[in-house]
Amino acid sequence: MIGDKPKTRYPVLSGVPVQRKRNVSKAQEAIYQHLLEMVKVRSPEEVLAEFKGLFIHHTDTASAGSLTYLFEIVFSNQEAEFRNTLKRSCYILINNWEITRNFKSIQSLINLFSDSILHRPTISPTLKRLRGWLRNFIDSQDFQELKLFAARYEGCEKLHWAERYTSYLLVSQYVNLENPVEQRQAARNLSKKLKEQFKFDLAMYTARSQCSQMKSQMKRSPKNPTGLGDEVLRLIRRIVARRGFFSYPNLAHIFLSQITNLTYSEFKRSLLAYLVFSIENQEFVEQFQKHLTEKLQGLYSDHDDQTVDNALLLRTTNRLIEALTTEDHESPSPLFVRLLSSENSIALVTVLLKLILICPHARTYLEVQIAKLIRCYEKYPEEDCRWVIHFFEIFNITMTIFTENVDYNLIMMPTTASSASNNSSELSAVTYRIFSQARVGRSPNALKLLDPQLNSDIAT
């Protein structure tokens, strides 16, 4: 039982297991309901004080009822249940503050775990256990995932390079069925918001950085949302230059129409040819075919005589994604390292894009695999892994261009004879501009506001 004054008198934990069965589930639900009711009607300061008193200080600044339930969990001596309670409590608050755009309170919640009291010696067995569990939580992957929800509101100079790809890191949280429903919901919502923001920022940057009238009216250069510098404009031109019959979406459509009645064995041969079709880097093509031909031949060979269906297409796509990213889910696959060591980022991203275009349901799995790659490399400083960061940037841009509801097109600009002679490249910055707009049939958004300005610039 809890003492009358929990601030100065804590329950004593003996080394003898508690004999009566403790209702941990009931205690957890009571804590969740208490915090949910508080966050809806009380000020953020009051809610933070309650959370701090309950989980960090374990004092009578928290309500007596919630402390009773917390110690019920402590007495059960189940650290995993305590951690689950702590995690879900955090995400209950985060979800509610995210809805009201109270981002400062989310940061304050994360900062509570920096309290020095967690490292203070104590003679109380109860406090010793609680503080030990809290320190273990802070050192866990669970806390690293929690910090993602506050990182985007901090100054950019404080961010680790991996946090630029938070939208992908969050995917593994919301697909993990073992995570609390509040965590999965929060992760899904934030990932979607970050992707939407990057999509919008990229479209704004490509428009403003090319529009002479806009640039003259801006006091500073348009913000580049990528880590590629001005190279991003050349990259986008190169990506969207593939139009018409040989565009990636059109090639995917043709491929799907041709495999309708193929056996799985025939499909695998056709798939390999489709993936390397139109890739100009011959060294990449040779390495790709060398390492995947045998793998594909043996893949699900017991289905070779069957007609390929959507389920088999999805399973095959996922296995190829693993071969091209991480097969053991802990380290980069040998093929990934080999292909990128030859500076083949664009070609590798192209293959991954082609897979997603023929099997959109595999996109979430691909993003989970990308998150695992980011986790593999995040322990290294940015200077030591620029080559893989370059891949992540190209991947992020390419997926935004081809899988979101914004169309990127090249518009040929009027040029004089002198300017044309000085720019021999077909995709010259002078002769072509990138034009982005919402796709027809989608809800109008702010991107359409760019049209008049861009048309004016083109006309001049």
N, C-alpha and C positions, 0 to 999 in steps of 0.2 A: 504494500500500500504506500501511497505518497504521504509524506509528512505534511503538517499544517502549513509550514513555511518553507516551500521548496527552494527559496532563495538561499537559505542557510542550512537547511536540513534535507539531505537527499536520501532516498531509499538505499539500503545497504544490500549489495549483491554478495551472496555467499557462494562458495565453490560447489555447493550441493545443488543439483538440478531441481528446478521448481516442480513439485509433484503434480499440482493441479494443471489441467490443460488451459492454457491462456487463449483467449479469443483474439488473436492477432488481427484477423480479417475485420472483425467488428471495430477494433481500435483504429485501424487504418481508415476505414470508411468514415468514422467519426471525425478524424483529423481532416480528411479531404472536404467533407461537408462544411466543417467549421471555417476553413480557409476560403472555400467557394462563397459562402455567405458573407464573409468579411470583405473580400475583394470587390464584391458587387455594391456594397453600401458604405464602406468605410474609406477613409482617405488612404492613399498609398503609404504615407508616413506611418499611419496606424497599423497597416497590414505588415509593413516591413518590421516594425517594432515587435509585433506578435510573432512573426517568423523568427526573428533574432532571439527573442526570449524563449521560444519553444525549441528550436533546433541548434542554436549556437551557444546560448548562455544557460538554457534550461532553468530559468529563474521565474519568480512570480510576476515578472512583467508580462508573461504569457498567461492566458486564462487557466485557471486551476483544472478545468475539465480537459483541455487539450494536453496539459502536462500529464494528467492521469493516464490518458490513452498512449502518450509517448512512452511512458515507463512500462506500460503493459507490453509494448513491443520490445523494450530493452530487456525486461525480465525473461522474455521468451528465448533470449540468447541466440537470436537469428539475425546475423548481420545483413544477410541478403534481403530480408524483409524490411529492415530499417532503411537500407539503401533504396529499395523500391518505394518506400513511403516518402523519403526525402526527395527522390527524383520526381515522383508524381506531384508532390506538393509544389515543387518549383514550377513545373509546367502548367499547373492550374493557374498560378499567378501570371506566368508569362503569356499564356493564351489570352487572359482577360486584359492585361495591359497592352498587348499587341493590338487588340480590337480597338481600344481607345487611344492608340498611338502614344501611349505613355512609355516611351523608350528609355527615359531617364530612370524610371523605377526598375526596369529590367536590369540595367547596369548596376543599380544599387543592390539589387538582390544578389547578383554574382559577387559583388564586392564584400558582402557579408562573410564570405568564406575566407577572407583574408584576415579575419580577426585574430589577434595575437593570443587570445585566451585559449585557442585550440592547441597551443603548444605549451601551455602553462602546467607545471607539475601539480598534482593533487593527490591527497590521501584517500579521497572518496573512490571506492571501487566502481560506483555508478558512473561518476564523471570520467574516470579513467577509461572505462569501456566506451562511453559515448564519444569522447574526444578521439580515441583511437579509431573508431568507426568513421568519424568525420574526416580524419586525416587520410584514411584509406580511400574514402570517396573522392577527396580532392586529388589524389594521385591516380585516379582511375580514368578510363576512357569515357565513362559516363559524365564526368565533370568537364572533360575536354569538349564533349558534345554540347553540354550545357553552355559553355562559354561562347559557342558560335552565335548564340542569340544576342549576345551583347557586343561582340567584336565589331559588327558593322556600324555601330554608333560611336566608336572610338575614332580618334584621329588617324588618318591614313598612315602617318609616319610610325605609328605603333604596331601596325599590322604585320604579321608574318606573311611571307609571300603566298603560302598555301591558303590563307583566308580570302584571297581574291577569288577562289573557286568554292566558296561556301555553299553556293547553290547545289553543287554536286556532293559535297560532304554531307549535306542534309538528307540526300536521297536515301542513303543507307539507314538513316534513322527512321524514316517513315515507312520503309518496306519491312522493317524488322518487327515481326508480330510479337516479339517478347517485350518490346518497349511499351510503356503505358500509353493508352489511347490519346492522352493529352499531349505527350511528347510527339507522337506520330502526327497529330493534327498540327501542332505548332511547326514541326519540321516541314511538312508539306506546304503550309501556307507561306512560310518564310522563303522556302526554295522557289516557289512560284513568283513571289514578289521580287526576289533578286534577279530571276531570269527576265521578268518583265522590265525591270529597271535597266538591265544591261542591254536588252533589245532596243529600248527607247534611246538610251544614251549613245549606242552605236549608230543608230539612224540619225540622231541629231548631229553627231560628230561628222559623219560622212557628208551630210548636207552643208553644214556651216563651214567646214574646212575647205570646201570647194567653191562656195558661193562668194564672189568678190564683193557684192553689195553688203552681204551679212558681215563679212570679215571686217569691212571698213567701219561698220557701225558698232562692232564689239570692242570693248576696252581691253580685253585679253583674249588669247587664243582659245578656241573651243576645247573643252575638256575631252581628252582621249580616254575612253573607259578601258582600254586594253593595255597590255604591257609591251606592245610592239613598236610604239612610236609611230612615225609617219609611214613606216613599212606596212601598216595595216591597210592603208588606202590601196597600195599596189597589190596586196594580197586579195582584197575584196574584188578588185578589178579582174584579177586572174581567176578567181572563183566563179564570178557571175558571167565571165566571158563565154562560158560553155552554155550556149542556148540552143533553141530549136531541137532538131532531131537528136543531137548528141548531148543534150542537157542531162544531168544526173537523174532527175525525176522521170524524164521521158525514157531513158535507158532502163530504169527500174520497171516502168510500166510495160515496156516491150518484153523484158525478161519474164515477168510474171505471166504474160499472155502466152509465152512460148513453152512454159513448163507444165501447163495444165494437165496433160495426160502422160507426162514422162514418169518412168519408174524412178525410184529413189537413186539407183545407181547412175542413171542417165542425168538426173538432176544435179548430182554432185559434180559431174564433169562439166556440165553447163555453168554451174555456179562459179567454179574456178575461172572459167573463161570470162564470165561476166565481171567478176571482181577486178581483173587486170585489164579489161578492155579500156582503151583510150588513155591508159597511164603511160606517159612518155618516158619515165625513168626506167630504162631497160635493166639496170642493175637491180632495182627494187623488184621488178617483175620476175627476174630469174631467182632471186632469193625467196620471194613469196611462193612461187610455184614449187621450188625445190623442197621447202619445208612443209607445205600444206597438201601437196598431192597425195603423199602416203597417208597423212592423217585423215584426209577426207575419204580415201578409199576404204579405210578400216572403220570409219565412223558409222555406228548403227548398221553394220553390214547385214544383220539379220532381216533388215527391212528393204534390202536392195531391189527385190522383185516387186515391191508394193508401189502403188501410185503415191506420189508425194502429196501430203495434206498439210494443213496449216499447223497442226501440232508438231509434225516432223520438221517443218520449216523453222518453227520457233526453236526447237531443241537444237537443230543444226546451227542456226544463227548464234545461239548462246555459246555453243562449243567453240565456234570460230572466234567469237569475241574474247573468250578466255584465252585462246591461243595467241591472240594479238595483244593482250593486255597482261593479265595475271592468271595463271592456271592453278596455283596453290593458294590464291587469295591473300598471300602475305608478301610476295616478292614479284618483281616484274618477270614476265615470261622471257625465255631465251630469245624468242623471235622478236619480241618488242624491243629488247636491248639491241639486238643485231640490226634491225631495220633503222632504229633511230641513230645508232652509232655511225651510220652512213648518211646522216642528215636527210632522211626521207620522211620528215614530219608530214608534209603535205600529201604525199602518196599514201601514207598509212591512214591519215584522217579520211582521205577519199574512199579507201576501202571500207572503213567503219561506217561512213555515211551511206555507201551503197548497200551495206547490210541492213541498215535501219530503214532505208527507202523501200526495200522489198519485204521487210518485216517490222513494221512500226511498233509492234508489241514488245520488241526486244530493246526498245530505247531505254526503259527504266533499268534493265539489267546492265546495259552498257554504261549508264551513268554510275551505277553502283561500282562497276569495275574501274571506272576512271577515278572514283573516290578512293578506292583501295590503292591505286597507283600514287595518288597524291599523298596518302598516308605513308606509303613506302619511302617517299623522297622528302617529306616535310622536315625530317630530322637534319637535313643538310642545309647549309646556308645558300642563299639565292645564287651567289657567285659560283658555287660548285655544281649547280644543276641547271644552268641556263638552257641547256639543250632540251631537257625534258619540259621545262617551263614553256619553251617555245612551242613544243607540241601541244601542251594544255591550252595555250592561247589560240593556236590555229584550230584546235578542236572546238573550243567554245565559240569562236566566230563562225566557223562553218556550220555548226549545228543551229546557231541562231539564224543564219541566212536561209537554211533549207528546211528547217522544221518548225519555224514560228510563223505567225500570221502577218509577216511583213515581206513584201517583194522587193528585191534589189535588182535593178536593171542598169545597163550601160546606155547612156544617151550620148550620141555623137554631137560634138559642138562645132559650130561654124568656125573655120580657120582660114587664115590668109595663106598665100603661097609661101611666104617666108617662114611662117610658123610651122607649116607642114613639112618644109624641107629640114627644119631644125629638130624635128621629132619623128624619127623614122619608126619608132616602136608602134605597133598596131594598137597597143593599149596605152598610148601616151596620155599623161595627165592633161595635156593641152587639148587633145582631140576628143577625149571621152570623159564623161562625168558619171558618178554613181548616183542613181536616183532611187530613193526608197519611198514606199507608200504602203498603206494597209491594203490587204488583198480584197478583191471584189467579193462581196457576199459576207464579209465580216463587219462587225460593228465599227463605226467610224471612231478614230482616235486622234490624238494630237498630231500624229505624223502627217495627216492631211493638211495641217496648217502650213507645212513647208511648201506645198505645191505652187502657190502664187509666187513666192519668192524665187523658187528655183526656175520657174518658167520665165520670170523676168530676167534672170541672169542668163538663161539660155538664149533668150531673144536678142540680147545685146552682144 
